Amino acid sequence: MRSCFLFLWVLLTAPGLAGAQFTPDSADYIWPTNASPYLSGTFGETRSQHFHAALDIKTWGRRGYDVYATRNGLLHRIAIGPGGYGKAIYLKHSDGSYSVYAHLLSFEKEIQQLADSLRFRDYSNKIDIVLDSLDIQIKKGELIAYSGATGIGPPHLHFELRTPSEKPFNPLLTNLSIPDDIPPRFSSLAIEPLGPESRIEGHNKIHRKRPTRHSESYDFGTIEVDGPVGLAVDIYDKANRVHNSYAVYDLKLFHQEKLLFHSQVDSFSYNETGQMFLDRVYPLLEQNGKAYQRLYIADGNTLSFYKEGLNNGRLNLPEGRHEIRIVAEDFYGNRSEANLTLSVPMSSSQMTIFSSNGTNRSNGSHSYGGSTKKDWEWHKKWINFNGADSLDYTVISYDKSTVTARPKKVSSHSYINLHRADVTVIQRIRPNPGVETLHLYRMVPGRQGRVHSGNGSAYATFFENTLYDTLSVSLVSKILAPDSVQLNLTPDNQPLRGDFELTYLLNEERQSDSTLAFYEYDKRRKRLNYISSSRGGTILKGDAEKLGTYFILPDTTAPEIHSPRIYRRADGQWMGMVRAEDERSGIDYRTAEFYINGVRGIAEFEPEDDRILYYHPDFGPSSTYELRIVVADMLGNRIEKEFILD
């Protein structure tokens, strides 16, 4: 498989190498650890906010395996922190490319001494330093670190390769390999409506279906569709002698043997990695964590690993039966196929449509039936009013230059387009609580704009890089208690490219309350997450990353410190440890101080395990240990606690 695509690799010129060119197979690499020859994760997999940029090498849930330099190189950079890559080493090679080793337990002795000399200047628990000027040369196969679990995730070695322009690429494109003769496996198919008139089994919402399996062939049967739709698959790969599931390397979509879509994940830019949300079906990923891979290119998606295809993989088929074939391959050419039939009926029923330009029209799609848990079915550029109630809605849509607009009543079996007006106002009259009003503001990529709450107490500022595509957004603010507010930003099933800013206007009573902050509600995990918040006179601001539900809440309680322990790490280093938990705003690791027997060490915070570790290179066994820990939460609530251990 590798020989058939390496010639497609874009040759990159390494800075300062007088025109030298880099290709992944131009150098010889060695396997970077003695932990195992197996993987727990592959290149291009789904992560919480991005594509995975490396191979994860299996360490069997243990820490302390040797980590080696995969090639000769310069010690380019070391980084230590509580999140992300944790403890990491970056080597720069003679062709300008890089290798990265992350989630490390500790560094090799001399590299560790260098890191300690930098950290103990101010007891910093987070550093990220470029070391090129020291000209520290590392030989291929030389021990550089020990595997661990720092940062995000369980114990494993994150092994990443980058081009001279620091673009990550699949390490399997080199001479490295793993044993694998197992083909990918299809779990489920998803079909998305791509327009307000689209119907999938009679409904304008995502439809999912599991296949029947025949050896390495899968059959999704017949599905009725009408109008433009897009396909996606929940699929995974396997490898020999391990139980882990991996991302699929190559996906193709055929309609009656015409290639419509082809993706092959060799590399991507760090500027693109957030577009994982567009390559996957975001509503399903956000709702239940299922990473359905789209077989079409969504609006706003500029990822570079898509190949040739017709109409970007989007389907808008004429009346009749259409045979669809999906082909999945892993890196070694192990292959599976799935088949389905899309049946497009004659248009039969009529559906009332209100377009935001003020006109009425009809379509020939199936009427929307069935109810959901929500009153409305939200899409990126339209809303369906489900048949969950029989109430009428009044819709007012207007451009900012329009002084007046004529309202239009819409029945509960209709939909409205949102993308043609700057502001859309939807009113619904109910017995209790009376008139409900929703203001939707059209936000456009490349422009800064604001979404205001109906009561004027809050607004959200969208920046030039916040959106992938045009989106109509509403903000509803509700006071729950004198010191508690709920903010709902809709739709919450669409991804954002960048941050936006929440602003709330505090009443006079709360303007001096320093305990208030914004919290995002994670509805899938049912928990609150503090977001960076700041005050400025009469306003409270928060930096938000996604649409959904937010709360403004007070935090007046300091963290809890308990369960002290002294232990010896897998690399032989003696450590102290306490549990540190804060139910509201979370631990501010930057404030942590940790002393044992009067000697201050570096306080290393492990957020996934709620632990603060004591590290000092000279720390060792003693008959008695006197521990003193000082730490605050993100709102400044501080605790100091002492323990004595024999």
LUMDO-111162 format. One record per residue (C-alpha): residue in one letter; x, y, z. Coordinates in steps of 0.1 Angstrom, whole numbers, padded with zeros to 4 digits, always signed. Layout:
residues N
AXYZ...
END
This chain:
residues 646
M+0000+0000+0000R+0028+0025+0009S+0045+0024-0025C+0013+0034-0043F+0009+0068-0025L+0043+0080-0015F+0048+0096-0049L+0018+0118-0041W+0035+0132-0010V+0040+0170-0013L+0078+0176-0011L+0086+0202+0015T+0117+0223+0016A+0134+0223+0050P+0144+0258+0062G+0181+0263+0062L+0189+0231+0042A+0197+0248+0009G+0168+0233-0009A+0170+0198+0006Q+0137+0179+0002F+0119+0158+0027T+0098+0126+0022P+0087+0103+0050D+0106+0073+0035S+0139+0093+0031A+0153+0082+0065D+0156+0051+0086Y+0137+0051+0119I+0139+0027+0149W+0109+0018+0171P+0111+0043+0200T+0104+0020+0230N+0109-0014+0245A+0074-0014+0258S+0058-0033+0229P+0055-0034+0191Y+0018-0028+0193L-0005+0003+0192S-0032+0016+0214G-0041+0044+0189T-0033+0053+0153F-0028+0084+0133G-0059+0105+0125E-0082+0091+0152T-0109+0111+0169R-0099+0130+0200S-0120+0154+0221Q-0111+0185+0201H-0089+0174+0172F-0074+0146+0151H-0048+0124+0167A-0014+0134+0153A+0007+0103+0163L+0009+0066+0170D+0001+0056+0206I+0023+0027+0215K+0009+0003+0240T+0026+0001+0274W+0002-0024+0290G-0011+0001+0315R+0023+0005+0331R+0048+0033+0335G+0086+0033+0332Y+0095+0016+0299D+0126+0029+0281V+0120+0056+0254Y+0147+0059+0226A+0156+0084+0200T+0141+0072+0167R+0169+0089+0148N+0200+0110+0154G+0189+0145+0163L+0192+0177+0182L+0174+0181+0215H+0151+0208+0202R+0126+0214+0229I+0113+0200+0263A+0079+0207+0277I+0062+0199+0310G+0026+0206+0320P-0005+0192+0336G-0025+0188+0304G-0020+0180+0268Y+0013+0161+0261G+0023+0163+0298K+0061+0157+0298A+0074+0157+0262I+0107+0157+0243Y+0111+0171+0208L+0141+0161+0186K+0150+0179+0154H+0167+0158+0127S+0193+0167+0100D+0166+0169+0073G+0147+0195+0093S+0119+0170+0104Y+0110+0164+0140S+0101+0135+0163V+0080+0140+0195Y+0077+0117+0225A+0049+0126+0249H+0031+0116+0282L+0065+0107+0296L+0070+0097+0333S+0104+0115+0334F+0135+0123+0312E+0168+0106+0310K+0191+0117+0338E+0211+0144+0321I+0180+0158+0303Q+0161+0157+0336Q+0189+0176+0353L+0186+0203+0326A+0148+0205+0331D+0153+0207+0369S+0178+0235+0366L+0152+0255+0347R+0122+0246+0368F+0137+0251+0403R+0145+0288+0395D+0109+0296+0404Y+0095+0261+0412S+0075+0262+0380N+0052+0233+0373K+0049+0242+0337I+0077+0249+0312D+0080+0248+0274I+0115+0257+0263V+0134+0256+0229L+0170+0244+0235D+0186+0246+0200S+0213+0271+0212L+0227+0244+0236D+0234+0221+0207I+0227+0189+0226Q+0231+0160+0201I+0212+0128+0207K+0222+0095+0189K+0197+0071+0173G+0187+0045+0199E+0199+0065+0228L+0177+0064+0260I+0160+0098+0263A+0131+0092+0287Y+0107+0067+0304S+0071+0061+0294G+0043+0074+0316A+0008+0089+0317T+0014+0126+0322G-0010+0150+0305I-0041+0134+0290G-0049+0097+0289P-0038+0064+0305P-0002+0050+0303H+0011+0049+0268L+0038+0065+0246H+0027+0092+0221F+0051+0090+0192E+0047+0118+0167L+0066+0127+0135R+0065+0161+0118T+0077+0175+0086P+0102+0204+0085S+0072+0228+0085E+0060+0209+0117K+0031+0193+0099P+0023+0159+0115F+0024+0128+0093N+0016+0091+0098P+0047+0074+0111L+0037+0042+0092L+0047+0061+0060T+0083+0054+0071N+0101+0021+0075L+0082+0014+0108S+0054-0011+0108I+0031-0032+0129P+0017-0067+0124D-0018-0063+0109D-0038-0086+0086I-0072-0078+0099P-0096-0057+0078P-0118-0028+0091R-0152-0034+0105F-0184-0014+0099S-0206-0007+0129S-0233+0016+0117L-0244+0039+0089A-0257+0075+0093I-0275+0095+0067E-0278+0132+0072P-0303+0156+0056L-0285+0183+0037G-0315+0205+0031P-0348+0214+0048E-0367+0194+0022S-0346+0163+0025R-0363+0132+0038I-0347+0100+0052E-0373+0073+0059G-0399+0101+0060H-0380+0124+0084N-0358+0154+0082K-0333+0142+0108I-0302+0119+0110H-0311+0083+0104R-0288+0055+0116K-0288+0018+0107R-0267-0012+0116P-0255-0037+0089T-0258-0074+0085R-0223-0090+0080H-0212-0117+0054S-0175-0124+0060E-0158-0091+0051S-0188-0077+0033Y-0216-0057+0051D-0251-0049+0039F-0272-0019+0051G-0302-0029+0031T-0326-0005+0015I-0332+0030+0029E-0357+0055+0015V-0344+0090+0008D-0356+0121-0010G-0336+0153-0016P-0299+0160-0008V-0283+0138+0018G-0249+0128+0030L-0236+0094+0042A-0213+0087+0072V-0200+0055+0088D-0191+0044+0123I-0162+0021+0115Y-0130+0009+0132D-0099-0011+0124K-0081-0039+0143A-0045-0052+0144N-0030-0086+0153R-0027-0097+0190V-0043-0066+0206H-0079-0057+0214N-0077-0020+0207S-0098-0003+0180Y-0082+0021+0155A-0091+0047+0129V-0096+0036+0093Y-0069+0048+0069D-0088+0050+0036L-0125+0054+0027K-0142+0055-0007L-0178+0060-0017F-0192+0048-0050H-0225+0053-0066Q-0231+0027-0094E-0193+0024-0096K-0186+0062-0099L-0162+0074-0073L-0179+0102-0053F-0157+0105-0023H-0122+0094-0012S-0102+0103+0020Q-0068+0090+0029V-0052+0103+0061D-0015+0107+0056S-0010+0141+0071F-0027+0173+0081S-0019+0208+0094Y-0023+0219+0130N-0043+0247+0116E-0067+0221+0102T-0069+0197+0131G-0101+0212+0147Q-0119+0204+0114M-0122+0169+0128F-0156+0183+0139L-0165+0187+0102D-0150+0154+0091R-0172+0137+0117V-0209+0140+0122Y-0208+0166+0150P-0243+0162+0164L-0237+0124+0170L-0202+0130+0184E-0215+0156+0208Q-0246+0137+0218N-0231+0102+0224G-0194+0103+0215K-0198+0082+0183A-0173+0093+0157Y-0192+0088+0124Q-0169+0097+0095R-0186+0117+0068L-0184+0104+0032Y-0189+0139+0019I-0171+0172+0024A-0191+0195+0047D-0194+0232+0042G-0163+0250+0056N-0142+0219+0055T-0108+0226+0039L-0089+0195+0051S-0061+0184+0027F-0065+0146+0028Y-0095+0143+0005K-0088+0130-0030E-0109+0130-0062G-0147+0126-0062L-0179+0139-0077N-0200+0166-0060N-0178+0163-0029G-0197+0131-0020R-0231+0147-0016L-0261+0127-0029N-0291+0142-0046L-0305+0113-0065P-0334+0111-0090E-0364+0088-0086G-0355+0051-0085R-0332+0026-0068H-0295+0034-0065E-0267+0010-0055I-0241+0025-0032R-0208+0009-0022I-0185+0019+0006V-0149+0006+0006A-0127+0008+0037E-0090-0001+0039D-0064+0001+0067F-0028+0011+0061Y-0017-0023+0050G-0045-0028+0024N-0068-0050+0044R-0102-0042+0029S-0139-0044+0038E-0169-0034+0017A-0204-0023+0026N-0234-0021+0003L-0268-0003+0005T-0296+0007-0018L-0311+0042-0017S-0346+0042-0028V-0360+0076-0040P-0398+0076-0043M-0421+0097-0064S-0429+0130-0046S-0462+0126-0030S-0471+0149+0000Q-0469+0186+0004M-0452+0205+0032T-0456+0242+0041I-0425+0262+0041F-0418+0296+0054S-0388+0312+0038S-0372+0341+0056N-0376+0363+0025G-0413+0364+0033T-0427+0340+0006N-0446+0308+0009R-0439+0278-0013S-0445+0240-0013N-0423+0211-0020G-0428+0175-0030S-0411+0159+0000H-0427+0136+0026S-0444+0154+0054Y-0425+0154+0087G-0440+0130+0112G-0431+0117+0146S-0420+0136+0177T-0387+0141+0195K-0378+0151+0230K-0374+0186+0218D-0402+0208+0203W-0380+0217+0174E-0355+0199+0152W-0325+0222+0148H-0302+0222+0117K-0275+0245+0107K-0296+0267+0083W-0332+0257+0091I-0356+0246+0119N-0383+0219+0117F-0413+0225+0139N-0422+0189+0149G-0457+0177+0155A-0452+0175+0192D-0478+0202+0197S-0504+0218+0176L-0495+0254+0183D-0488+0280+0157Y-0457+0301+0155T-0452+0337+0144V-0420+0343+0125I-0405+0377+0118S-0374+0379+0097Y-0356+0410+0086D-0323+0424+0075K-0306+0450+0096S-0315+0477+0070T-0352+0468+0072V-0373+0491+0094T-0403+0469+0096A-0412+0433+0087R-0444+0415+0082P-0450+0386+0107K-0461+0352+0093K-0478+0324+0111V-0463+0290+0106S-0480+0257+0116S-0463+0230+0137H-0457+0208+0107S-0435+0234+0089Y-0400+0246+0088I-0383+0279+0084N-0351+0288+0066L-0327+0308+0087H-0299+0318+0064R-0316+0346+0044A-0321+0371+0072D-0299+0390+0096V-0324+0385+0125T-0352+0360+0128V-0377+0363+0157I-0399+0333+0165Q-0428+0338+0189R-0449+0309+0203I-0481+0315+0223R-0486+0289+0251P-0510+0288+0280N-0481+0288+0304P-0458+0307+0305G-0475+0327+0278V-0456+0342+0248E-0422+0327+0242T-0398+0347+0220L-0366+0336+0205H-0342+0360+0186L-0318+0344+0162Y-0289+0364+0148R-0271+0354+0117M-0234+0352+0123V-0210+0351+0093P-0174+0338+0092G-0149+0365+0087R-0170+0391+0105Q-0174+0400+0142G-0209+0400+0154R-0231+0399+0185V-0260+0377+0197H-0282+0394+0223S-0305+0378+0248G-0341+0389+0246N-0340+0406+0280G-0308+0425+0272S-0289+0411+0302A-0263+0391+0281Y-0247+0389+0248A-0222+0367+0230T-0194+0382+0208F-0185+0360+0178F-0150+0368+0163E-0138+0366+0128N-0125+0331+0132T-0153+0317+0155L-0174+0300+0127Y-0168+0275+0099D-0200+0285+0081T-0229+0310+0084L-0250+0302+0114S-0281+0317+0131V-0276+0317+0168S-0299+0325+0197L-0291+0334+0233V-0316+0331+0262S-0308+0343+0297K-0327+0332+0328I-0321+0342+0364L-0323+0311+0387A-0314+0328+0420P-0299+0361+0431D-0264+0347+0424S-0272+0322+0397V-0279+0326+0360Q-0285+0301+0331L-0276+0310+0295N-0286+0288+0266L-0270+0293+0232T-0287+0275+0204P-0282+0254+0182D-0258+0233+0204N-0254+0206+0177Q-0231+0227+0154P-0193+0229+0159L-0173+0261+0162R-0139+0269+0147G-0127+0292+0175D-0137+0308+0207F-0164+0334+0214E-0169+0357+0244L-0199+0356+0268T-0208+0389+0285Y-0233+0393+0313L-0244+0426+0328L-0243+0423+0366N-0269+0440+0387E-0259+0466+0413E-0260+0440+0441R-0236+0416+0423Q-0211+0441+0408S-0187+0436+0438D-0192+0398+0440S-0158+0383+0431T-0170+0347+0436L-0190+0346+0403A-0177+0328+0372F-0190+0311+0340Y-0194+0273+0338E-0201+0252+0308Y-0226+0224+0312D-0214+0191+0296K-0247+0174+0290R-0232+0141+0279R-0211+0137+0310K-0236+0157+0332R-0210+0179+0348L-0200+0216+0350N-0167+0228+0337Y-0152+0262+0347I-0143+0284+0318S-0119+0313+0320S-0138+0343+0335S-0129+0379+0342R-0146+0410+0356G-0146+0445+0344G-0167+0470+0364T-0204+0460+0358I-0198+0431+0335L-0186+0395+0338K-0169+0379+0307G-0162+0343+0299D-0142+0326+0271A-0164+0299+0256E-0156+0272+0230K-0189+0257+0221L-0226+0265+0219G-0249+0250+0246T-0258+0257+0282Y-0237+0279+0305F-0242+0289+0341I-0230+0319+0362L-0225+0305+0397P-0206+0315+0429D-0177+0296+0443T-0168+0303+0480T-0154+0269+0490A-0117+0261+0490P-0104+0228+0476E-0102+0196+0497I-0067+0181+0503H-0065+0145+0516S-0050+0110+0513P-0013+0119+0516R+0012+0092+0505I+0049+0087+0499Y+0059+0063+0471R+0086+0053+0448R+0080+0059+0411A+0087+0034+0383D+0119+0051+0374G+0131+0049+0410Q+0124+0085+0420W+0108+0090+0455M+0076+0111+0454G+0050+0126+0477M+0013+0128+0468V-0020+0141+0480R-0055+0141+0465A-0067+0176+0456E-0104+0181+0447D-0126+0211+0440E-0162+0206+0431R-0168+0240+0414S-0141+0260+0397G-0113+0235+0399I-0077+0235+0411D-0055+0264+0401Y-0022+0244+0398R-0002+0276+0393T-0008+0285+0430A+0003+0251+0444E+0032+0249+0469F+0043+0215+0483Y+0069+0211+0511I+0082+0179+0527N+0103+0182+0559G+0106+0219+0552V+0120+0215+0517R+0100+0229+0489G+0096+0208+0458I+0078+0212+0425A+0041+0207+0428E+0030+0186+0397F-0007+0185+0391E-0024+0155+0375P-0060+0167+0367E-0073+0134+0355D-0065+0117+0388D-0071+0148+0411R-0035+0145+0424I-0008+0169+0434L+0027+0153+0434Y+0058+0164+0452Y+0090+0163+0431H+0125+0170+0443P+0155+0152+0428D+0171+0148+0462F+0140+0135+0480G+0144+0101+0496P+0132+0078+0524S+0129+0092+0559S+0117+0080+0593T+0091+0108+0594Y+0075+0130+0567E+0060+0163+0574L+0039+0175+0544R+0026+0210+0539I+0005+0219+0509V-0009+0252+0498V-0033+0255+0469A-0062+0276+0457D-0091+0271+0432M-0097+0292+0401L-0117+0318+0421G-0089+0322+0447N-0104+0302+0475R-0072+0290+0493I-0064+0261+0516E-0032+0252+0535K-0030+0218+0550E-0003+0197+0569F+0001+0160+0574I+0026+0139+0593L+0034+0104+0580D+0056+0078+0598
END
